[in-house]
Amino acid sequence: MSQPPAADALADLAARIDAALPQTQCTRCGYPDCRAYAQAIAEGAAAINQCPPGGAEGVARLAAITGQTALALNARHGSEGPRSVAFIDEDWCIGCTLCLKVCPTDAIVGASKMMHTIIERYCTGCELCLPVCPVDCIALDTASGATTGWAAWSAAQAQQARQRYRRHRQRMPGEDPLAQRSAAAGSATEQADQAADQARQARIAAALERARQRRQAGPH
């Protein structure tokens, strides 16, 4: 059964909006991915100024597609800035795999309890790996100099990110990106708390051992 004309028009509008988004899948717009944000705009449930990676030019593109008036980027969702890429301090990585689970383009490679690394050309700078790392071994580096928004990102990069994200979702069909990233962040916090507790216990044990050795040595 074919969709009614109104549904067809809505789907077409959502597809054109999605094609104009940078596909970083960063969730900063408040939606699980670029496609969900595009759908919300098409349905009138979201404004066109909620995508920091797209910046002012991105808002202008969405205004042209939707016929809406261009707006300033909504500061609640972040600000326009240079394109960034993540990198991992391999000396500190503990191989927890939490960053692998949240990367929307599978730009991080590694295995459990083994050092991870980031494939720079696949990284969209989404920042989703930062809050889940329990040892803070991931940082961002500017990759586009002073250029920002779409001036720092290309249609080819957006298409590559879209394809990699699509494959990522095919591998994890039941994934809810926002829920999973929230859970991963909670897991990272729990691991960090456990590590801190273990460190405290180790310090206490060391202090008790020093005290025991002093007692055994007796007065000097």
C-alpha positions as a LaTeX table, in Angstrom:
\begin{tabular}{lrrr}
\hline
Residue & $x$ (\AA) & $y$ (\AA) & $z$ (\AA) \\
\hline
Met1 & 0.00 & 0.00 & 0.00 \\
Ser2 & 1.45 & 3.36 & $-1.01$ \\
Gln3 & 1.75 & 6.24 & 1.43 \\
Pro4 & $-0.71$ & 9.12 & 1.11 \\
Pro5 & 0.64 & 12.19 & $-0.73$ \\
Ala6 & 1.09 & 14.14 & 2.51 \\
Ala7 & 3.23 & 11.35 & 3.97 \\
Asp8 & 5.26 & 11.18 & 0.77 \\
Ala9 & 5.88 & 14.93 & 0.89 \\
Leu10 & 6.90 & 14.73 & 4.55 \\
Ala11 & 9.32 & 11.89 & 3.86 \\
Asp12 & 10.81 & 13.78 & 0.92 \\
Leu13 & 11.25 & 16.93 & 3.02 \\
Ala14 & 12.91 & 14.95 & 5.84 \\
Ala15 & 15.29 & 13.35 & 3.32 \\
Arg16 & 16.27 & 16.72 & 1.84 \\
Ile17 & 16.84 & 18.17 & 5.31 \\
Asp18 & 18.91 & 15.15 & 6.32 \\
Ala19 & 21.04 & 15.56 & 3.18 \\
Ala20 & 21.83 & 19.14 & 4.27 \\
Leu21 & 23.05 & 18.11 & 7.74 \\
Pro22 & 26.75 & 17.39 & 8.42 \\
Gln23 & 26.09 & 13.82 & 9.63 \\
Thr24 & 28.39 & 14.08 & 12.64 \\
Gln25 & 25.70 & 12.20 & 14.63 \\
Cys26 & 26.77 & 14.18 & 17.69 \\
Thr27 & 23.28 & 14.35 & 19.30 \\
Arg28 & 23.90 & 17.99 & 20.29 \\
Cys29 & 20.65 & 18.91 & 18.54 \\
Gly30 & 18.81 & 16.90 & 21.18 \\
Tyr31 & 17.95 & 14.00 & 18.86 \\
Pro32 & 19.56 & 10.53 & 18.57 \\
Asp33 & 21.07 & 11.25 & 15.15 \\
Cys34 & 20.91 & 13.57 & 12.14 \\
Arg35 & 18.07 & 11.64 & 10.54 \\
Ala36 & 15.89 & 11.93 & 13.64 \\
Tyr37 & 16.57 & 15.67 & 13.82 \\
Ala38 & 15.68 & 16.03 & 10.12 \\
Gln39 & 12.42 & 14.20 & 10.70 \\
Ala40 & 11.59 & 16.44 & 13.66 \\
Ile41 & 12.22 & 19.56 & 11.58 \\
Ala42 & 10.03 & 18.23 & 8.78 \\
Glu43 & 7.23 & 17.57 & 11.25 \\
Gly44 & 7.57 & 21.02 & 12.82 \\
Ala45 & 8.74 & 19.58 & 16.14 \\
Ala46 & 12.24 & 21.08 & 16.07 \\
Ala47 & 13.76 & 24.39 & 15.00 \\
Ile48 & 16.30 & 24.69 & 12.20 \\
Asn49 & 18.99 & 26.24 & 14.44 \\
Gln50 & 19.94 & 23.32 & 16.68 \\
Cys51 & 23.00 & 21.96 & 14.81 \\
Pro52 & 26.31 & 23.49 & 16.00 \\
Pro53 & 28.49 & 21.48 & 13.56 \\
Gly54 & 26.55 & 22.94 & 10.63 \\
Gly55 & 26.86 & 26.45 & 12.03 \\
Ala56 & 25.33 & 29.53 & 10.45 \\
Glu57 & 25.64 & 28.15 & 6.93 \\
Gly58 & 23.85 & 25.01 & 8.04 \\
Val59 & 20.95 & 27.05 & 9.38 \\
Ala60 & 20.82 & 28.97 & 6.09 \\
Arg61 & 20.68 & 25.70 & 4.15 \\
Leu62 & 17.82 & 24.41 & 6.28 \\
Ala63 & 15.99 & 27.74 & 5.95 \\
Ala64 & 16.21 & 27.47 & 2.15 \\
Ile65 & 14.84 & 23.93 & 2.18 \\
Thr66 & 12.01 & 24.54 & 4.63 \\
Gly67 & 11.10 & 28.08 & 3.61 \\
Gln68 & 11.59 & 29.26 & 7.19 \\
Thr69 & 13.41 & 32.40 & 8.27 \\
Ala70 & 17.07 & 31.83 & 9.12 \\
Leu71 & 17.77 & 32.09 & 12.84 \\
Ala72 & 20.88 & 32.52 & 14.93 \\
Leu73 & 22.28 & 29.24 & 16.22 \\
Asn74 & 20.56 & 28.29 & 19.48 \\
Ala75 & 23.24 & 28.61 & 22.17 \\
Arg76 & 21.56 & 25.91 & 24.27 \\
His77 & 22.85 & 23.37 & 21.76 \\
Gly78 & 26.38 & 24.73 & 21.57 \\
Ser79 & 28.34 & 27.13 & 19.42 \\
Glu80 & 29.88 & 26.95 & 15.95 \\
Gly81 & 33.57 & 26.11 & 16.01 \\
Pro82 & 36.44 & 24.51 & 14.10 \\
Arg83 & 36.23 & 20.87 & 13.13 \\
Ser84 & 37.96 & 18.71 & 15.69 \\
Val85 & 39.21 & 15.15 & 15.84 \\
Ala86 & 39.69 & 12.99 & 18.90 \\
Phe87 & 42.91 & 11.28 & 19.88 \\
Ile88 & 43.73 & 8.78 & 22.61 \\
Asp89 & 46.69 & 9.01 & 24.98 \\
Glu90 & 47.80 & 5.43 & 24.53 \\
Asp91 & 49.86 & 5.48 & 27.73 \\
Trp92 & 46.69 & 5.94 & 29.77 \\
Cys93 & 44.17 & 3.84 & 27.82 \\
Ile94 & 42.98 & 0.85 & 29.87 \\
Gly95 & 41.05 & $-0.86$ & 27.07 \\
Cys96 & 37.62 & $-0.55$ & 28.68 \\
Thr97 & 35.89 & $-0.44$ & 25.23 \\
Leu98 & 33.33 & 2.16 & 26.36 \\
Cys99 & 34.44 & 4.59 & 23.65 \\
Leu100 & 34.06 & 1.89 & 20.98 \\
Lys101 & 30.42 & 1.45 & 21.90 \\
Val102 & 29.46 & 5.11 & 21.55 \\
Cys103 & 31.42 & 6.05 & 18.41 \\
Pro104 & 28.78 & 6.58 & 15.70 \\
Thr105 & 31.17 & 6.00 & 12.80 \\
Asp106 & 33.27 & 3.18 & 14.28 \\
Ala107 & 36.33 & 5.42 & 14.09 \\
Ile108 & 37.87 & 3.80 & 17.18 \\
Val109 & 39.56 & 0.43 & 17.00 \\
Gly110 & 40.79 & $-1.78$ & 19.83 \\
Ala111 & 39.85 & $-4.69$ & 22.03 \\
Ser112 & 39.01 & $-5.30$ & 25.67 \\
Lys113 & 41.96 & $-4.57$ & 27.98 \\
Met114 & 44.06 & $-3.55$ & 24.99 \\
Met115 & 45.07 & $-0.09$ & 23.84 \\
His116 & 42.61 & 1.71 & 21.54 \\
Thr117 & 43.34 & 4.17 & 18.76 \\
Ile118 & 41.31 & 6.54 & 16.59 \\
Ile119 & 41.27 & 6.50 & 12.80 \\
Glu120 & 41.40 & 10.22 & 12.17 \\
Arg121 & 39.80 & 10.23 & 8.72 \\
Tyr122 & 36.66 & 8.58 & 10.11 \\
Cys123 & 36.30 & 10.76 & 13.22 \\
Thr124 & 33.53 & 13.38 & 13.00 \\
Gly125 & 34.56 & 15.21 & 16.16 \\
Cys126 & 31.21 & 14.34 & 17.76 \\
Glu127 & 32.78 & 14.34 & 21.27 \\
Leu128 & 30.65 & 11.40 & 22.40 \\
Cys129 & 33.70 & 9.41 & 23.45 \\
Leu130 & 34.91 & 12.07 & 25.91 \\
Pro131 & 32.40 & 11.71 & 28.76 \\
Val132 & 32.44 & 7.90 & 28.76 \\
Cys133 & 36.21 & 7.50 & 29.20 \\
Pro134 & 36.84 & 6.61 & 32.88 \\
Val135 & 40.49 & 7.67 & 32.79 \\
Asp136 & 40.16 & 10.86 & 30.70 \\
Cys137 & 42.65 & 9.64 & 28.12 \\
Ile138 & 40.74 & 11.09 & 25.14 \\
Ala139 & 41.14 & 14.69 & 24.01 \\
Leu140 & 40.23 & 16.80 & 20.99 \\
Asp141 & 42.53 & 18.50 & 18.54 \\
Thr142 & 41.55 & 21.16 & 15.98 \\
Ala143 & 41.66 & 19.81 & 12.46 \\
Ser144 & 40.42 & 22.77 & 10.42 \\
Gly145 & 42.40 & 25.74 & 11.71 \\
Ala146 & 40.21 & 28.81 & 12.01 \\
Thr147 & 37.51 & 27.60 & 9.61 \\
Thr148 & 34.20 & 26.58 & 11.17 \\
Gly149 & 30.89 & 24.96 & 10.30 \\
Trp150 & 30.49 & 23.82 & 6.71 \\
Ala151 & 33.67 & 25.69 & 5.76 \\
Ala152 & 35.50 & 23.09 & 7.87 \\
Trp153 & 33.50 & 20.10 & 6.62 \\
Ser154 & 32.72 & 18.81 & 3.15 \\
Ala155 & 29.85 & 17.03 & 1.44 \\
Ala156 & 32.17 & 14.07 & 0.86 \\
Gln157 & 32.98 & 13.84 & 4.56 \\
Ala158 & 29.29 & 14.06 & 5.43 \\
Gln159 & 28.47 & 11.27 & 2.99 \\
Gln160 & 31.24 & 9.07 & 4.40 \\
Ala161 & 30.00 & 9.69 & 7.94 \\
Arg162 & 26.41 & 8.88 & 6.89 \\
Gln163 & 27.48 & 5.58 & 5.32 \\
Arg164 & 29.62 & 4.55 & 8.27 \\
Tyr165 & 26.85 & 5.44 & 10.71 \\
Arg166 & 24.39 & 3.40 & 8.65 \\
Arg167 & 26.69 & 0.37 & 8.85 \\
His168 & 27.17 & 0.97 & 12.56 \\
Arg169 & 23.40 & 0.89 & 13.10 \\
Gln170 & 23.05 & $-2.24$ & 10.97 \\
Arg171 & 25.48 & $-3.99$ & 13.28 \\
Met172 & 23.57 & $-2.75$ & 16.32 \\
Pro173 & 19.93 & $-2.63$ & 15.13 \\
Gly174 & 18.40 & $-2.32$ & 18.59 \\
Glu175 & 20.65 & 0.52 & 19.66 \\
Asp176 & 19.12 & 3.70 & 21.05 \\
Pro177 & 22.10 & 6.07 & 20.66 \\
Leu178 & 21.07 & 8.53 & 23.36 \\
Ala179 & 20.17 & 5.81 & 25.86 \\
Gln180 & 23.31 & 3.82 & 25.10 \\
Arg181 & 25.57 & 6.85 & 25.46 \\
Ser182 & 23.89 & 7.75 & 28.74 \\
Ala183 & 24.38 & 4.20 & 29.98 \\
Ala184 & 27.99 & 4.19 & 28.85 \\
Ala185 & 28.60 & 7.47 & 30.66 \\
Gly186 & 27.06 & 5.95 & 33.79 \\
Ser187 & 29.29 & 2.89 & 33.42 \\
Ala188 & 32.34 & 5.11 & 33.05 \\
Thr189 & 31.42 & 6.99 & 36.22 \\
Glu190 & 30.97 & 3.69 & 38.05 \\
Gln191 & 34.37 & 2.45 & 36.85 \\
Ala192 & 36.00 & 5.71 & 37.89 \\
Asp193 & 34.39 & 5.44 & 41.35 \\
Gln194 & 35.57 & 1.85 & 41.67 \\
Ala195 & 39.10 & 2.83 & 40.64 \\
Ala196 & 39.12 & 5.66 & 43.19 \\
Asp197 & 37.84 & 3.32 & 45.90 \\
Gln198 & 40.52 & 0.75 & 45.06 \\
Ala199 & 43.18 & 3.46 & 45.22 \\
Arg200 & 41.94 & 4.56 & 48.65 \\
Gln201 & 41.97 & 0.97 & 49.89 \\
Ala202 & 45.51 & 0.53 & 48.56 \\
Arg203 & 46.68 & 3.67 & 50.37 \\
Ile204 & 45.08 & 2.49 & 53.61 \\
Ala205 & 46.64 & $-0.96$ & 53.24 \\
Ala206 & 50.05 & 0.60 & 52.60 \\
Ala207 & 49.71 & 2.83 & 55.67 \\
Leu208 & 48.72 & $-0.14$ & 57.84 \\
Glu209 & 51.68 & $-2.14$ & 56.52 \\
Arg210 & 54.09 & 0.71 & 57.34 \\
Ala211 & 52.63 & 0.95 & 60.83 \\
Arg212 & 52.99 & $-2.83$ & 61.32 \\
Gln213 & 56.62 & $-2.71$ & 60.20 \\
Arg214 & 57.38 & 0.17 & 62.61 \\
Arg215 & 55.86 & $-1.81$ & 65.49 \\
Gln216 & 57.93 & $-4.86$ & 64.62 \\
Ala217 & 61.09 & $-2.78$ & 64.39 \\
Gly218 & 60.50 & $-1.47$ & 67.90 \\
Pro219 & 61.91 & 1.76 & 69.38 \\
His220 & 65.25 & 3.06 & 68.02 \\
\hline
\end{tabular}
